[in-house]
Amino acid sequence: ARHAARSPAGPCAAREPCLCMAPGASSAHGAMKAAALRLHLALPLLAALAAALETRSGWAPHHRLRAPLPSYYAALRHRRAAEQERSAEATRRRALAIPAVAAPAEKAPLAGDHLAGFPAAAVFVINLDEHSYGFRGFLAHTSRSLGIPSSAIVRSPGVVAGDRTLDGRWAQSLIPGMTFARRGHRGALGLGLAHLSAWQHVAAAKGCQGDAAKSSYALVFEDDERVDDDFAKQLGGIIALAKNASRPPDFVNLNVLRPTGTPVGKVGRAHLLKVGKHKEVGRRPNVWGSVYLMRCGSAEKLIDEVKHMRYYGALWDGVNPLMDVLIQDLFSRQQDKLTEWVVSPSQAISYHSEATSIRQAIDKTNKPPSQLFR
């Protein structure tokens, strides 16, 4: 510090901060800085060295393109976020290769093993790794209300939309219209990918395998949905009505905003409406996607239809519109091929308990979940 006080950086450092060092610095000092520069401070140890040099001489390490390099603590945060993203991606890949998805324990029983007598063939809940406390809260409430063990509720990992994930084949195959410009909306991209990932899990679920199971329904939750005490009874009536319909629905949204459609039946408090065509402007009807039923035999077809959705001549980019709006536009456009029912009124058999929107928080701050949940 005394040396730095006696030897100001001078005009040279202002002109070429990546090449100059403070006047009076030793040659050994300069060699150390040059070595750190050549290696781009790839390791935390070198980052610490650069920070020490900066403190001593006022020299700020730069990349060869003159972009400031991360400090020691920023490098550690970056490395931690990258490791979490790789871990989430590995979990998702394992989930797609095995019918069961990671649940509260490291490995859960196959979906459907403990669902005897329950109307749905499988139960999934979308949950981010960084939001694990939300999954625990969901299990504590929902398994008791549904009358099934918590091990039968299968966790579908949420998606952290980092560069590594968005550049990968998996994300590009699900949202082929995704553009680089949309990466400022990582919350929306992660939301869309998380639901599409859950649909892949439905297609691979044990309870959905075989021709006889194609007419069964899988239940998908977001972790901030809470069910009423008689939800299981209401659900059984809804599934029975759907299976016996002349045209069984591919998708039954159990809690929507602005429910709109043609009445097809009633189960307890739940009025079932068949979704019709709507204008794709302004506030769409039947939005939200926090709890829904998906027909086992329709999961792969719906994924394929989403891939081919177009807006203004271009493939859907994963952001505009959001996933729940896209689902409604899909069924509105494909009236001859796809059928959707919705429950009316809103929150008739379950309620949305989201205090804050994780998707909006990520979009507004552009921070990964690892920094939002600290």
C-alpha positions as CSV (number, residue, x, y, z in Angstrom):
1,A,0.0,0.0,0.0
2,R,2.9,2.4,0.8
3,H,4.5,1.5,-2.5
4,A,1.2,2.3,-4.4
5,A,0.9,5.6,-2.5
6,R,4.4,6.6,-3.7
7,S,3.9,5.4,-7.3
8,P,0.7,6.5,-8.9
9,A,-0.5,4.7,-12.0
10,G,0.2,7.6,-14.3
11,P,-1.2,8.3,-17.8
12,C,0.1,5.1,-19.3
13,A,-2.3,2.9,-17.3
14,A,-5.2,5.1,-18.4
15,R,-4.3,4.5,-22.1
16,E,-3.4,0.8,-21.9
17,P,-4.6,-0.7,-18.6
18,C,-4.1,-4.2,-19.9
19,L,-0.4,-3.6,-20.8
20,C,0.9,-1.1,-18.3
21,M,1.9,-1.5,-14.7
22,A,2.6,1.1,-12.1
23,P,5.8,3.0,-12.3
24,G,8.4,1.7,-9.9
25,A,7.0,-1.8,-9.8
26,S,9.6,-4.6,-9.9
27,S,10.2,-6.7,-12.9
28,A,9.2,-9.8,-10.9
29,H,5.9,-8.0,-10.2
30,G,5.4,-7.3,-13.9
31,A,6.2,-10.9,-14.8
32,M,3.6,-12.2,-12.3
33,K,0.9,-9.9,-13.8
34,A,1.8,-11.0,-17.4
35,A,1.5,-14.6,-16.4
36,A,-1.9,-14.1,-14.9
37,L,-3.0,-12.2,-18.0
38,R,-1.8,-14.9,-20.4
39,L,-3.7,-17.5,-18.4
40,H,-6.9,-15.3,-18.3
41,L,-7.3,-15.9,-14.6
42,A,-9.0,-19.2,-15.2
43,L,-8.4,-20.5,-11.7
44,P,-9.6,-18.9,-8.4
45,L,-6.0,-18.9,-7.2
46,L,-4.9,-16.7,-10.2
47,A,-8.0,-14.6,-9.7
48,A,-6.9,-14.0,-6.1
49,L,-3.4,-13.2,-7.3
50,A,-4.8,-10.6,-9.7
51,A,-6.9,-9.1,-6.9
52,A,-3.8,-8.8,-4.8
53,L,-1.9,-7.1,-7.6
54,E,-4.7,-4.7,-8.2
55,T,-4.7,-3.7,-4.6
56,R,-1.0,-3.2,-4.6
57,S,-0.4,-1.2,-7.8
58,G,-3.8,0.0,-9.0
59,W,-3.5,-2.3,-12.0
60,A,-6.8,-3.9,-13.2
61,P,-6.6,-7.2,-15.0
62,H,-8.3,-7.3,-18.4
63,H,-9.1,-9.9,-21.0
64,R,-7.2,-9.6,-24.3
65,L,-10.5,-8.1,-25.7
66,R,-10.3,-5.4,-23.0
67,A,-13.3,-6.8,-21.1
68,P,-12.8,-6.7,-17.3
69,L,-12.1,-10.2,-15.9
70,P,-14.1,-11.4,-12.8
71,S,-12.8,-10.9,-9.3
72,Y,-12.1,-13.8,-7.0
73,Y,-15.6,-13.8,-5.4
74,A,-17.3,-13.3,-8.8
75,A,-15.3,-16.2,-10.2
76,L,-16.5,-18.4,-7.4
77,R,-20.1,-17.4,-7.9
78,H,-19.8,-18.0,-11.6
79,R,-18.3,-21.5,-11.0
80,R,-21.0,-22.4,-8.5
81,A,-23.8,-21.3,-10.9
82,A,-22.2,-23.3,-13.7
83,E,-22.0,-26.4,-11.5
84,Q,-25.6,-26.0,-10.4
85,E,-26.7,-25.7,-14.1
86,R,-24.7,-28.9,-15.0
87,S,-26.2,-30.7,-12.1
88,A,-29.8,-29.7,-13.1
89,E,-29.1,-30.7,-16.7
90,A,-27.7,-34.1,-15.6
91,T,-30.8,-34.7,-13.4
92,R,-33.1,-33.9,-16.3
93,R,-31.2,-36.2,-18.6
94,R,-31.4,-39.0,-16.1
95,A,-35.1,-38.3,-15.7
96,L,-35.7,-38.6,-19.5
97,A,-33.8,-41.9,-19.6
98,I,-35.7,-43.5,-16.7
99,P,-39.5,-43.5,-16.2
100,A,-39.2,-42.2,-12.6
101,V,-38.0,-38.7,-12.0
102,A,-36.0,-37.5,-9.0
103,A,-38.4,-37.2,-6.0
104,P,-37.8,-36.3,-2.4
105,A,-35.3,-39.1,-2.0
106,E,-32.4,-39.4,-4.4
107,K,-34.3,-42.2,-6.3
108,A,-38.1,-42.5,-6.1
109,P,-40.2,-45.6,-6.9
110,L,-41.6,-45.7,-10.4
111,A,-44.5,-43.4,-11.0
112,G,-47.7,-45.4,-10.4
113,D,-46.2,-48.0,-8.0
114,H,-48.3,-46.5,-5.1
115,L,-51.3,-45.2,-7.0
116,A,-53.6,-48.1,-6.6
117,G,-57.1,-46.8,-6.4
118,F,-56.1,-43.2,-7.4
119,P,-57.7,-42.0,-10.5
120,A,-54.6,-40.6,-12.2
121,A,-51.9,-42.8,-13.8
122,A,-49.1,-40.6,-12.5
123,V,-48.6,-37.5,-10.5
124,F,-45.8,-35.0,-11.3
125,V,-44.8,-31.7,-9.6
126,I,-42.5,-29.2,-11.3
127,N,-40.0,-27.8,-8.9
128,L,-36.6,-26.0,-9.2
129,D,-33.6,-27.5,-7.4
130,E,-33.1,-24.1,-5.8
131,H,-36.7,-24.0,-4.6
132,S,-36.6,-27.4,-2.8
133,Y,-38.4,-26.0,0.2
134,G,-41.4,-25.4,-2.0
135,F,-41.4,-29.1,-2.9
136,R,-41.3,-30.1,0.7
137,G,-44.2,-27.8,1.5
138,F,-46.1,-29.2,-1.5
139,L,-45.6,-32.8,-0.4
140,A,-46.6,-32.1,3.2
141,H,-50.0,-30.7,2.1
142,T,-50.8,-32.6,-1.1
143,S,-49.9,-36.2,-0.3
144,R,-52.2,-36.0,2.7
145,S,-55.1,-34.4,0.8
146,L,-54.8,-36.9,-2.1
147,G,-54.5,-39.9,0.2
148,I,-51.4,-41.2,-1.5
149,P,-47.8,-41.6,0.0
150,S,-45.4,-38.8,-0.8
151,S,-43.1,-41.2,-2.7
152,A,-45.8,-41.6,-5.3
153,I,-45.6,-37.9,-6.2
154,V,-42.8,-37.6,-8.7
155,R,-40.6,-34.5,-8.9
156,S,-40.1,-33.1,-12.4
157,P,-37.0,-30.8,-12.1
158,G,-37.5,-27.2,-13.1
159,V,-35.2,-25.7,-15.7
160,V,-32.5,-23.1,-15.0
161,A,-32.3,-21.4,-18.4
162,G,-28.5,-20.8,-18.5
163,D,-26.4,-20.5,-21.6
164,R,-25.3,-24.1,-21.3
165,T,-28.9,-25.4,-21.2
166,L,-30.2,-23.0,-23.9
167,D,-27.3,-23.9,-26.3
168,G,-27.9,-27.6,-25.8
169,R,-29.7,-29.9,-28.2
170,W,-32.4,-30.7,-25.7
171,A,-33.7,-27.1,-25.3
172,Q,-33.2,-26.4,-29.0
173,S,-35.2,-29.5,-30.0
174,L,-38.2,-28.4,-27.7
175,I,-38.2,-24.7,-28.7
176,P,-36.6,-24.6,-32.2
177,G,-37.7,-21.0,-32.6
178,M,-35.7,-19.7,-29.6
179,T,-33.5,-16.8,-30.5
180,F,-30.5,-15.3,-28.8
181,A,-32.3,-12.0,-28.3
182,R,-34.9,-13.8,-26.1
183,R,-32.2,-14.8,-23.5
184,G,-33.0,-11.7,-21.5
185,H,-36.2,-13.5,-20.5
186,R,-34.7,-16.6,-18.9
187,G,-37.6,-17.0,-16.5
188,A,-40.1,-17.4,-19.3
189,L,-37.8,-19.8,-21.2
190,G,-37.2,-21.9,-18.1
191,L,-41.0,-22.0,-17.4
192,G,-41.7,-23.2,-21.0
193,L,-38.9,-25.8,-20.9
194,A,-40.0,-27.0,-17.5
195,H,-43.6,-27.8,-18.7
196,L,-42.4,-29.4,-21.9
197,S,-40.0,-31.5,-19.8
198,A,-42.9,-32.6,-17.6
199,W,-44.8,-33.6,-20.7
200,Q,-41.9,-35.8,-21.7
201,H,-42.0,-37.4,-18.3
202,V,-45.7,-38.1,-18.8
203,A,-45.0,-39.9,-22.0
204,A,-42.3,-42.0,-20.3
205,A,-44.2,-42.7,-17.1
206,K,-44.8,-46.3,-16.1
207,G,-48.5,-45.8,-15.7
208,C,-48.8,-44.4,-19.2
209,Q,-47.2,-47.4,-21.0
210,G,-49.1,-49.8,-23.2
211,D,-52.1,-49.3,-25.4
212,A,-54.6,-49.7,-22.6
213,A,-52.9,-46.8,-20.7
214,K,-53.2,-44.3,-23.6
215,S,-56.6,-43.3,-22.4
216,S,-55.4,-42.7,-18.8
217,Y,-54.5,-39.3,-17.5
218,A,-51.5,-38.0,-15.7
219,L,-51.7,-35.1,-13.2
220,V,-49.2,-32.3,-13.4
221,F,-48.7,-29.6,-10.7
222,E,-46.5,-26.6,-10.2
223,D,-45.2,-26.6,-6.6
224,D,-47.2,-23.5,-5.5
225,E,-50.6,-25.1,-6.2
226,R,-52.6,-26.3,-3.2
227,V,-55.6,-28.7,-3.4
228,D,-58.8,-28.7,-1.4
229,D,-59.5,-31.6,0.9
230,D,-61.9,-33.3,-1.5
231,F,-59.7,-32.8,-4.5
232,A,-59.2,-36.6,-5.1
233,K,-62.9,-37.2,-5.1
234,Q,-63.5,-34.3,-7.6
235,L,-60.6,-35.5,-9.7
236,G,-62.0,-39.0,-9.9
237,G,-65.3,-37.7,-11.2
238,I,-63.6,-35.4,-13.8
239,I,-61.4,-38.2,-15.1
240,A,-64.4,-40.6,-15.4
241,L,-66.4,-37.9,-17.3
242,A,-63.4,-37.3,-19.6
243,K,-62.8,-41.0,-20.4
244,N,-66.5,-41.6,-21.2
245,A,-66.8,-38.5,-23.5
246,S,-67.5,-39.1,-27.2
247,R,-64.3,-37.2,-27.8
248,P,-62.0,-37.5,-24.7
249,P,-60.1,-34.3,-24.0
250,D,-56.3,-34.3,-24.6
251,F,-55.8,-31.7,-21.8
252,V,-58.0,-30.7,-18.8
253,N,-56.8,-27.5,-17.1
254,L,-58.1,-27.7,-13.5
255,N,-57.5,-24.1,-12.5
256,V,-57.7,-21.3,-15.0
257,L,-58.2,-17.5,-15.1
258,R,-61.2,-16.3,-17.1
259,P,-62.7,-19.8,-17.8
260,T,-64.6,-19.7,-21.1
261,G,-66.2,-22.5,-23.2
262,T,-69.2,-24.7,-23.9
263,P,-70.5,-26.7,-20.9
264,V,-69.9,-30.5,-21.1
265,G,-70.7,-31.6,-17.5
266,K,-70.5,-30.9,-13.8
267,V,-68.7,-32.7,-11.0
268,G,-69.4,-31.3,-7.6
269,R,-68.3,-27.7,-7.6
270,A,-66.5,-28.1,-10.9
271,H,-68.2,-27.1,-14.1
272,L,-66.4,-28.6,-17.1
273,L,-66.2,-26.4,-20.2
274,K,-65.0,-27.3,-23.7
275,V,-62.6,-24.7,-25.0
276,G,-63.5,-23.1,-28.3
277,K,-61.8,-20.7,-30.7
278,H,-60.7,-17.3,-29.5
279,K,-59.0,-14.3,-30.8
280,E,-55.3,-14.2,-30.2
281,V,-55.2,-10.6,-29.0
282,G,-55.4,-8.9,-25.6
283,R,-56.2,-11.0,-22.5
284,R,-56.7,-14.6,-23.5
285,P,-59.3,-16.8,-21.7
286,N,-58.4,-19.9,-19.8
287,V,-54.8,-19.0,-18.9
288,W,-52.7,-20.3,-16.0
289,G,-51.1,-23.7,-16.0
290,S,-50.5,-24.5,-12.3
291,V,-52.4,-27.9,-12.3
292,Y,-53.8,-29.9,-15.2
293,L,-54.5,-33.4,-16.5
294,M,-52.8,-34.7,-19.7
295,R,-54.0,-37.7,-21.6
296,C,-51.1,-40.2,-21.7
297,G,-51.6,-40.9,-25.4
298,S,-51.5,-37.2,-26.2
299,A,-48.3,-36.1,-24.5
300,E,-45.9,-36.7,-27.5
301,K,-48.5,-35.2,-29.9
302,L,-48.8,-32.0,-27.9
303,I,-45.0,-31.6,-27.6
304,D,-44.8,-31.9,-31.4
305,E,-47.6,-29.4,-31.9
306,V,-45.9,-26.9,-29.7
307,K,-42.7,-27.2,-31.7
308,H,-44.6,-26.1,-34.8
309,M,-46.5,-23.2,-33.3
310,R,-46.0,-20.0,-35.3
311,Y,-46.5,-16.3,-34.5
312,Y,-46.2,-13.7,-37.2
313,G,-44.7,-16.2,-39.5
314,A,-41.9,-17.4,-37.1
315,L,-41.7,-20.4,-34.8
316,W,-42.6,-19.7,-31.2
317,D,-39.6,-18.3,-29.4
318,G,-40.4,-19.6,-25.9
319,V,-41.2,-16.1,-24.6
320,N,-43.9,-14.4,-26.5
321,P,-46.5,-15.5,-25.6
322,L,-45.9,-17.2,-22.3
323,M,-46.4,-21.0,-22.0
324,D,-49.9,-20.9,-20.5
325,V,-51.1,-18.5,-23.3
326,L,-49.4,-20.7,-26.0
327,I,-51.4,-23.7,-24.7
328,Q,-54.7,-21.9,-25.1
329,D,-53.7,-20.7,-28.6
330,L,-52.7,-24.2,-29.6
331,F,-56.1,-25.7,-28.7
332,S,-57.9,-22.7,-30.2
333,R,-56.2,-23.3,-33.5
334,Q,-56.4,-27.1,-33.6
335,Q,-60.1,-27.5,-32.9
336,D,-60.3,-30.4,-35.4
337,K,-57.4,-32.4,-33.9
338,L,-57.1,-31.4,-30.2
339,T,-59.6,-31.0,-27.4
340,E,-59.2,-29.1,-24.1
341,W,-61.5,-28.8,-21.1
342,V,-61.3,-26.3,-18.3
343,V,-62.8,-26.2,-14.8
344,S,-65.0,-23.3,-13.9
345,P,-65.0,-21.2,-11.7
346,S,-61.4,-20.4,-11.0
347,Q,-59.9,-22.1,-8.0
348,A,-63.0,-24.4,-7.6
349,I,-61.0,-27.4,-6.4
350,S,-57.5,-26.0,-5.8
351,Y,-55.9,-22.7,-5.3
352,H,-52.7,-21.0,-6.4
353,S,-50.5,-20.0,-3.4
354,E,-47.7,-18.2,-5.3
355,A,-46.7,-15.2,-3.2
356,T,-44.1,-14.0,-5.7
357,S,-43.5,-15.1,-9.3
358,I,-40.1,-16.8,-9.7
359,R,-40.4,-16.5,-13.5
360,Q,-41.0,-12.7,-13.2
361,A,-38.2,-12.3,-10.7
362,I,-35.7,-14.0,-13.0
363,D,-36.9,-12.0,-16.0
364,K,-36.7,-8.6,-14.2
365,T,-33.3,-9.2,-12.5
366,N,-31.8,-11.6,-15.1
367,K,-30.3,-13.4,-12.1
368,P,-30.1,-17.2,-11.9
369,P,-32.2,-18.9,-9.1
370,S,-29.0,-19.6,-7.1
371,Q,-28.8,-15.8,-6.5
372,L,-32.5,-15.2,-6.0
373,F,-32.9,-17.8,-3.2
374,R,-29.9,-17.0,-1.1
